[in-house]
């Protein structure tokens, strides 16, 4: 009976490790991180039972946490680039609303003056 429980815990810790590896490999896509990381942490914690975690479970948890950190860094870099690009677009003068150009178009659409 004890060997069966130990084998099940070993299988869960290996599943946690596999999901941790998948989380790190998919961390640059940012889409699958929540799924893979949560599965890695869940399986690693389930494999623990009432005893200490084995090496595979600890590695799965570490890989899941690393993938979450990589995903957050990538999302923050993308956000900074988007905000910087938008502010540069408006501050550089290359984006401006040309009222004289758009006014005849709006008058033709509405059939009168603005």
N, C-alpha and C positions, 0 to 999 in steps of 0.2 A: 504494500500500500504506500509506504514512504517513497519507494522508487518511482511509483506512478506519479505522485505529487511532484517529486523533484524533476521528472522528465517534462511534466506539463509546465513547470516554472521555467525550465531551461528553454522550452519552445517559445514561451511568451517573451523571455528576455532576448532571444534571437530575433523574434518578430519586432521587438522594440528597436534592436540594433539595425535591422533592415529598414524600418521606417525612418530611423534617424539618418541613415545613409541616403535614402531617397529624399529626405527633407533638405539635406545639404546640397545634393545634386540639383534639386529643383529650386534652390533658393534664388537663383538668378532670374527665374520666371516670375517669382513673387506670388503667383496664383495658387500653387499647391502647397505652400508652406504651412498654412493653418491646419490643413488636413493631415499631412505627413507628420508634422511636429507633434500635433495632439495625439495622433495614434502612437507615435514613438514613446511619448511620455506615459500614456495610458498603459501600453503593454509592459513597459519597463516597471511601472509601479505595481501592476497586477502580478508580475512575476516574483515580486518581493515576498509576498505573503507575510509571515510573522518573523522572517529572518532578514539578514542583511542582503543587499542587492549583490548579484554577481557582476563580473566584469562586463559582460555583454549589456546588461541593463544599464549600468553606469555609463557606458559608451553611448548607448542609445539616447539617454537623457542629455549628455553633453552635446552630441551632434544635433539634437533637436533645439537646444538652447542656442547653439552657434548659428543654426539656420534662421532662427527667429531674429537674432541680432543682425545677420547679414541682410535679411529681408527688410528690417526697419531702416538700416542704413541706406539701402537702395531706394526705398520709398522716400526717405528724407532728401536724398540727393536729387531725385526726380522732382520733388516738390520745390526745392530751392531753384532748380533750373527752370521750371515752369514759371515761378514767381519772378525770377530774374529776367527771363525772356519777355514776360508781359510788361514789366516795369521798363525795360529797355526799349520795348516797342513804342510805348507811349511817351517816354522822355526823350527819345532821339529825334522826334519830329518826323520820322518816316511814316507814322500813322497819324493822320489828321482827318478830320471831317470836313470835306470840301462842300460847304453849303451851296456855293454858286453852281457846282456841277450837279448836285443831287436835287436841287430845287425844281428844275424843269421836269425831271423824271417824276417827282412826287406830284407836281401839278397835273401832269398827264394822267397819272393813275387816279387821283382824286377828282379831277375835272374842274379844278379851281385853284384858288390860292391857298397857301398854307396858313 
